Every structure is written in C-alpha cells, then in structure tokens.
Amino acid sequence: MVLRLAFGPRGKALEQGGARRVALHGGLRQRRSADDSRQCGTDHWNLQLQATQGRSPRFKCRYDEPRTQLSDLPTDFAYLQYFSQSHAMTNLDWSDLKHALAVADAGSLAGAARQLGVNHTTVLRRLDALEASLGSRLFDRKRSGYEPTEAGRAMLAHARHMADRVDEIERQVLGQDRELTGRLRVTTAFVIMEHLLPAPLADFARAYPGIEVEVTENAFLVDLSRQRPEVVGQSLAQREADVALRLSDQVAEHLVGRNLGLTQCRVYALRDAPELPQSVQPLKDLVRDAPWVAFEKDQQNRIYDRWMRVQMEGANVRVRVDIFNATAAMLRTGIGVGLLPTFMEAKHPELVPVSDPIPELAAPIWILSHPDLRRTARVRAFMQHVGDALARQLGAA
C-alpha cells in the first residue's frame, strides 16, 4: 500500500476545523503536482494526525525501501508510533495476538503451547505471522527464553487491553443467558466422569441453575452432527449429545473444541501384593514377567488398545476388560498389573506405580462440540467454564 501525506499548494498543510492536520489515506492516490503530495511505500493506514502548531509537517522517505520506518519521521510525528500500532491492532488476527500474549506470559514457545493446548510449531507460526504483519521484531530469542522487544512491549500493552475487553464482552453475553432453561447433553468416558468432572460440573450447575446437564457415559465418540450416519436421507435427526469430553489422540475433523491438556499413563499393581512388583521396573521386564490385566484384543479405537496389541505380544494376560475403571477394580484384587492414567492415583491409594510414565501413551483430553452449536449460549458457557476448570486440573497434575 501507499502512505500519502496530503499537502496544500506550496507545501502548506491542509486545514480542517481550524487545526493543522496531515491526512494519511490507505491506497493509491493520483498525484496532481509535486507540491500536492509526497508518497512512499508502507503499510495501510486510515487515520488523521495533528501536526505541531507553527511547524511545517515534514516527511523523509527512502524510496529504495519497501516500507517506511517510524524512525524516518521527524519528531513532530513521534506519536505516530502509538496511533499506528493502535490502528494496526484492528486489522490483525486476534488469534495471533493471543499466541503472542501466551509467549510473553510463559517466556517460551513450549510454555505457551501448553497454556493454549496447541503444538509449539503452531505458536511459532502465529508469532512469525504477527511479526510479519507489523513489520517489526516483537521478541528477542535468548537462551533464557523469549523476551519482548520495545516494539513487543508496546504491542503487548494494547493486546492485553484488547483481551480484557474481549473477556468483558464474553462475560456480559454469557451473563445475559444465565436464566436460560434447557437441557445440555454431555457424553464422556466413565473414567473422566468419576475422576475429573464432578467438581467442575457441580460448579457449573451452581453458576447456571437454569441449565439441566445430562451426562451419559460412552467410551467412544458418539454422533454430534445433525444427521446420524444410519439415517442418511433424512434432513434432520436428533443429536445424541451437545458436548463431548474425550480422552483420545484422534478427533474427527468436523468437530470444534479445545485440547485441555495431556494425560500420562503408568503401570500399577496392588500395594504389598507378594507376587507382584512393588517398585518401578523397566517396561520390557513387566511385560515378560508379570501377570496382566489388559484391554480386549479386538479393540483398535484407542491409543491404549493399539499400544497393547504391539507391546504385549506374548504377555501373561489373566483378565481382559474394556475400560480403565474395570482395570482398577481388577488390580485391587491383586490378580496382576495393569495400565491406568495417572490422574486416577488420588482415588486409589491401594495401588502403587511400577513403571515410569509411558511417553507413547501421553494423550490429550478434548472438549468438543458440533460447529452448529458453538455459538449456543449454554454450550459456550459449559465449554468455557468446565473446560477452564479441567485445564487447570490437568495442568496441576
């Protein structure tokens, strides 16, 4: 785009309302004469700046540069930086700004990724896009982490103000819907319902007494779309759920939602059981020597099923079950060792971990809904309220 400084005849600044002004317009403008305008390639601005009274506005332009630097402007326009940054914010992707705020708060890409529930490469891509949009380096990459530059600190101040305004708007909108009545159907795995969901769900019920939450247990993803696969041809069918909470490494692309955080898995045994290991051992030794409570052989849907199929070939399996709660119940009998998420430890002090966390089994918990429902007030309220609470739990685990 072109930055155009509009001048009157013989270089006099245009007057508007009695004040000397310099008008900056986005886009190309036809030059009428050498005295009428000065042009230089730069970003798009659409605002007006008042020049200092009694001084002629001046503008230094480097024609060999793709954009004009703020340092090229005289001191009369020193406050251009504030206005230009403030205006540029409105044309940027808010998601890019959120990622920059997370980097500033965490001090690293990895920390920001954990905070946002995304991959660190996503954070880097968003940060690069923001710096490209603003034409300025926002962070210095140091050994100690990411440190905001002077331009970055200015950007972050505006971004934090925007974040506060967004939060305020969301609170006001959701507050208007607190009296809504109706049913909200939630589906989840029993292990999440028993070990993670009760406290956040109770808090939500107290905050939104007009919303009736109906929770059903289903180990696998149910149909969240308007049409079930088995009723193709009908224009509309009853949804099975409005929101799903899932412990899974695979999520259908058509669903929208949020990664709340990673869960870890370890192998556990009954404490003080004489025939079972009581301390952390190499996984290969456990597979070779210990009796096991394992998942069903035919299951392939979950990361745990696939892992067991590969890693436990030839293992001494005494009992097979289909869910983690059944595994825990069998482990309490002392029949063997078995795989459990680490967030189950608090409710099972009778069990002792006998392996380190298994990296291949680190899996996220997702809160999901259908795109058609994401703007429904009670769905948004649930996903924000319960999602934030679960993310805090998983972050503290």
PyMOL commands that set and color helices and strands:
alter all, ss='L'
color gray80, all
select helices_A, chain A and resi 9-11+70-72+75-77+80-89+94-106+109-116+120-134+150-176+190-195+198-207+229-231+283-289+303-311+324-331+342-347+359-361+371-373+377-396
alter helices_A, ss='H'
color red, helices_A
select strands_A, chain A and resi 2-6+15-16+19-25+37-41+47-50+139-142+145-148+182-188+211-217+243-247+256-263+265-270+291-295+316-321+337-341+351-353+363-369
alter strands_A, ss='S'
color yellow, strands_A
deselect
rebuild
show_as cartoon
